[in-house]
Amino acid sequence: MPEITWEDPYCGEGSACFRLGTDPEGNAYIAIAGAEDTYLTDTREALRTMILDIKAGKADHLL
């Protein structure tokens, strides 16, 4: 298993908490808090792009 440094969970009111993490090789990880052994992984650049797109409103239709 990679050496992942997890951030504090991001929690919505009454919903699951998500955690973001990174490793020394430049990979990024997303997991549900408490289930960090099951994660989605991609590059840090891909995570950065996703976060910027969400902030820009490109996922607002999912709300």
N, C-alpha and C positions, 0 to 999 in steps of 0.2 A: 504494500500500500504506500502511496506517495506521502511525503512529509508535508501535510497541509496545515497552514496557519489559518484558522477560522476566525472571522470577525464575530462580534456579538450578534445575536439574532435580530432580524427585522420582523416585527410582529404587527399584524393588523388587528383591529379590535374584533375579537371573537373568531379569529381565523388562525391558520397554521403560521408558524414562524419559519422564515427562511434564513439560511446562513450563506454567506459568501466567503470563499477562501482562496488562497493562492499557495503556490509551491515555489521553491527556489529555481525551478526550470522555466518559469514564465507561464505556467498554466493557471487557469481560473476554475473555480468549482462553485456549484450551487447545490444546496441540499436542504431538506426539511430538518429543522432543529430536532435533535434526538435520533435522526436517521442519517447521520453523516457518512455512514459506510455505503450508502446508496446515493450517488451524486451524479450530476451532469457536469461534464468537463469540456473545456475548449481553451483557446488562448486568452490571455489577458486582454488583447486587442478586441477579440470578439465580445468579451464581457463589457469592455468599455463602450463599444458600439451599441450594444443592447441597452445599457443604462442611459446613454445619451439619447437614443431613439425613444425610450420610454419617457424620459424627461421632456422630450420635444412633442409628446402627445401621440406618438404613432401607435400606442396600444390603448388609447382611451376607449376605443370601441369595445374593449373587453370588460370595462367597468360596469 
